[in-house]
Amino acid sequence: MGHKTKKKIEENMAEENSHPGFPEPDSPALGGQEEAARCIAAETPENAAPETGKLEQNLEDELRQEKDRYLRLYAEFDNYKKRVARDKEELIKYGNESLLYELLPVIDNLEMAMKHSSNDTSAGFAQGVEITLKEFLRVIDKFGLSPIDASGKMFDPSMHHAMTQVERDDIDENMVVEEFRKGYMFSEKVLRPSLVAVSKKTVRSDSVSEETLTLNTDTDTK
């Protein structure tokens, strides 16, 4: 081997030793990289934990809000179903209200005929009217129409309409003493109130008596 060739080989080896290349397993450079990696790995969970907890809290809040919204919608829908069912029931229950109201004058006329038939010479006519009225009342009773029992009862503004007041000291105040027109209930609803006269106590002019007594006393004194 020549001198030049040996020198060339030594120069190449020196160049390779001077090149950084990859660090050895035990080299200081590799140890620094491992330390940096350990620091990153150690810091990452601590930094990520708050973010993860915040995300979980947000998800829980959204889930709770959606659950509350669902419960509200369910309650509203349940109330809607109940309201529809109630409206349907009332429609069926009071569907004949207008028809029955139109029939009330017919009942009034029959009852009036019954009152005046007592002076009629034809007993058969009175009996026929009475039978017709009873049958008619029986039929409408099947549809929920019933007369209001007003005579002798305490005045009830929800079922009675007072046409006048009558002074009566033999009974309590606000008692129905006369019924001018019969009222009717349709199921639990007042279809037509009773037209009645209501009792009241006799008004005593005590103040007038006192004034008269005072005037008489003054006259005697003079």
C-alpha positions as CSV (number, residue, x, y, z in Angstrom):
1,M,0.0,0.0,0.0
2,G,1.4,3.4,-1.0
3,H,1.9,6.3,1.3
4,K,-0.8,8.3,-0.5
5,T,-3.3,5.6,-0.3
6,K,-2.8,5.2,3.5
7,K,-3.1,8.9,4.0
8,K,-6.3,8.9,2.0
9,I,-7.8,6.2,4.2
10,E,-6.9,8.1,7.4
11,E,-8.5,11.3,6.1
12,N,-11.7,9.4,5.3
13,M,-11.8,7.9,8.8
14,A,-11.2,11.2,10.4
15,E,-14.0,12.7,8.3
16,E,-16.4,9.9,9.4
17,N,-15.5,10.4,13.1
18,S,-16.1,14.1,12.8
19,H,-19.6,13.6,11.3
20,P,-22.4,13.8,13.9
21,G,-24.4,10.8,12.6
22,F,-26.8,9.0,15.1
23,P,-25.9,9.1,18.8
24,E,-24.9,6.0,20.5
25,P,-27.2,4.4,23.1
26,D,-25.2,5.7,26.0
27,S,-24.2,9.0,24.5
28,P,-25.1,12.2,26.3
29,A,-27.1,13.4,23.3
30,L,-29.4,10.5,23.4
31,G,-29.8,10.8,27.2
32,G,-30.9,14.4,26.7
33,Q,-33.6,13.3,24.2
34,E,-34.9,10.6,26.6
35,E,-35.1,13.1,29.4
36,A,-37.0,15.6,27.2
37,A,-39.4,12.8,26.2
38,R,-40.0,11.9,29.8
39,C,-40.7,15.5,30.7
40,I,-43.3,15.7,27.8
41,A,-44.9,12.5,28.8
42,A,-45.0,13.6,32.4
43,E,-46.5,17.0,31.6
44,T,-49.1,15.9,29.0
45,P,-51.6,14.1,31.4
46,E,-51.5,17.0,33.9
47,N,-52.3,19.5,31.1
48,A,-54.9,17.2,29.5
49,A,-56.8,16.3,32.7
50,P,-58.5,19.7,33.1
51,E,-59.5,19.8,29.5
52,T,-61.0,16.3,29.7
53,G,-62.8,17.1,32.9
54,K,-64.2,20.3,31.4
55,L,-65.4,18.4,28.3
56,E,-67.1,15.8,30.5
57,Q,-68.8,18.5,32.5
58,N,-70.1,20.2,29.3
59,L,-71.4,16.8,28.1
60,E,-73.2,16.2,31.4
61,D,-74.7,19.7,31.3
62,E,-76.0,19.2,27.8
63,L,-77.4,15.8,28.7
64,R,-79.2,17.2,31.7
65,Q,-80.6,20.0,29.6
66,E,-81.8,17.6,26.9
67,K,-83.4,15.4,29.6
68,D,-85.2,18.3,31.1
69,R,-86.4,19.4,27.7
70,Y,-87.7,15.9,27.0
71,L,-89.5,15.8,30.3
72,R,-91.2,19.1,29.6
73,L,-92.2,18.0,26.1
74,Y,-93.6,14.8,27.5
75,A,-95.6,16.6,30.2
76,E,-97.0,19.1,27.6
77,F,-98.0,16.2,25.3
78,D,-99.6,14.3,28.1
79,N,-101.6,17.4,29.1
80,Y,-102.6,17.9,25.4
81,K,-103.9,14.3,25.2
82,K,-105.9,14.8,28.4
83,R,-107.3,18.1,27.1
84,V,-108.3,16.5,23.8
85,A,-109.9,13.5,25.6
86,R,-111.8,15.9,27.9
87,D,-113.0,18.1,25.0
88,K,-114.2,15.0,23.2
89,E,-116.0,13.7,26.3
90,E,-117.7,17.1,26.8
91,L,-118.6,17.2,23.1
92,I,-120.3,13.9,23.4
93,K,-121.9,14.8,26.7
94,Y,-123.3,18.2,25.7
95,G,-123.7,17.6,22.0
96,N,-127.5,17.7,22.3
97,E,-127.5,20.9,24.4
98,S,-128.9,23.2,21.6
99,L,-131.6,20.7,20.7
100,L,-132.8,20.3,24.2
101,Y,-132.8,24.0,24.8
102,E,-135.1,24.5,21.8
103,L,-137.5,21.9,23.3
104,L,-137.9,23.8,26.6
105,P,-140.7,26.0,25.3
106,V,-142.6,22.9,24.3
107,I,-142.4,21.7,27.9
108,D,-143.5,25.2,29.1
109,N,-146.6,25.1,26.9
110,L,-147.5,21.6,28.0
111,E,-147.2,22.6,31.7
112,M,-149.3,25.7,31.0
113,A,-151.9,23.6,29.4
114,M,-152.0,21.4,32.4
115,K,-152.6,24.3,34.8
116,H,-155.5,25.7,32.7
117,S,-157.0,22.3,32.0
118,S,-158.2,22.0,35.6
119,N,-161.1,24.4,34.6
120,D,-161.7,22.6,31.4
121,T,-164.8,20.4,31.1
122,S,-163.0,17.8,29.1
123,A,-161.2,15.5,31.5
124,G,-159.9,13.5,28.6
125,F,-158.0,16.6,27.2
126,A,-156.3,17.2,30.6
127,Q,-155.4,13.5,30.9
128,G,-153.9,13.5,27.4
129,V,-151.8,16.5,28.0
130,E,-150.5,15.0,31.3
131,I,-149.6,11.7,29.6
132,T,-147.8,13.6,26.8
133,L,-145.9,15.8,29.3
134,K,-144.8,12.8,31.4
135,E,-143.6,10.9,28.3
136,F,-141.8,13.9,27.0
137,L,-140.0,14.4,30.3
138,R,-139.1,10.8,30.5
139,V,-137.5,10.9,27.0
140,I,-135.5,14.1,27.7
141,D,-134.4,12.7,31.0
142,K,-132.6,9.9,29.1
143,F,-130.5,12.6,27.5
144,G,-129.5,14.2,30.8
145,L,-132.1,17.0,31.0
146,S,-133.8,17.3,34.4
147,P,-135.9,20.1,36.0
148,I,-134.4,22.2,38.8
149,D,-136.3,21.8,42.1
150,A,-136.6,25.4,43.2
151,S,-139.8,25.9,45.2
152,G,-139.1,26.1,49.0
153,K,-135.4,26.0,48.4
154,M,-132.7,28.5,49.5
155,F,-132.1,31.0,46.7
156,D,-129.0,29.9,44.6
157,P,-127.9,32.5,42.1
158,S,-126.2,29.8,40.1
159,M,-129.5,28.1,39.4
160,H,-132.2,30.7,40.2
161,H,-132.9,34.1,38.7
162,A,-134.8,36.4,41.1
163,M,-137.6,38.3,39.4
164,T,-138.9,40.0,42.5
165,Q,-138.8,39.9,46.3
166,V,-141.8,39.2,48.6
167,E,-142.0,40.3,52.2
168,R,-142.4,37.2,54.4
169,D,-141.9,37.0,58.1
170,D,-143.0,33.4,58.5
171,I,-139.9,32.0,56.7
172,D,-136.2,32.8,56.4
173,E,-134.9,35.3,54.0
174,N,-133.7,34.4,50.5
175,M,-136.1,31.5,50.2
176,V,-137.8,30.7,46.9
177,V,-141.5,31.4,47.5
178,E,-142.8,31.2,43.9
179,E,-141.6,29.8,40.6
180,F,-142.6,31.6,37.5
181,R,-140.7,29.5,35.0
182,K,-139.1,26.1,35.6
183,G,-135.3,25.8,35.2
184,Y,-133.5,22.8,33.8
185,M,-130.1,21.1,34.3
186,F,-128.3,19.5,31.4
187,S,-126.2,16.8,33.1
188,E,-124.2,18.9,35.6
189,K,-124.7,22.2,33.7
190,V,-127.5,24.8,34.2
191,L,-129.2,24.9,30.8
192,R,-131.8,27.5,32.0
193,P,-132.1,29.1,35.4
194,S,-135.5,29.1,37.3
195,L,-137.4,32.4,37.3
196,V,-138.4,32.8,41.0
197,A,-139.7,35.2,43.7
198,V,-137.5,35.4,46.8
199,S,-138.5,36.1,50.4
200,K,-137.3,39.0,52.4
201,K,-138.1,40.3,55.9
202,T,-140.7,43.1,56.3
203,V,-139.1,46.5,56.6
204,R,-140.1,48.2,59.8
205,S,-140.0,52.0,59.9
206,D,-138.4,52.3,63.4
207,S,-136.8,55.5,62.5
208,V,-140.1,57.1,61.5
209,S,-141.6,56.0,64.8
210,E,-138.8,57.6,66.7
211,E,-139.2,60.8,64.8
212,T,-142.9,60.8,65.5
213,L,-142.3,60.2,69.2
214,T,-139.9,63.1,69.3
215,L,-142.3,65.5,67.6
216,N,-145.1,64.5,70.0
217,T,-142.8,65.1,73.0
218,D,-141.8,68.5,71.8
219,T,-145.5,69.5,71.3
220,D,-146.4,68.4,74.8
221,T,-143.6,70.4,76.2
222,K,-144.7,73.5,74.5
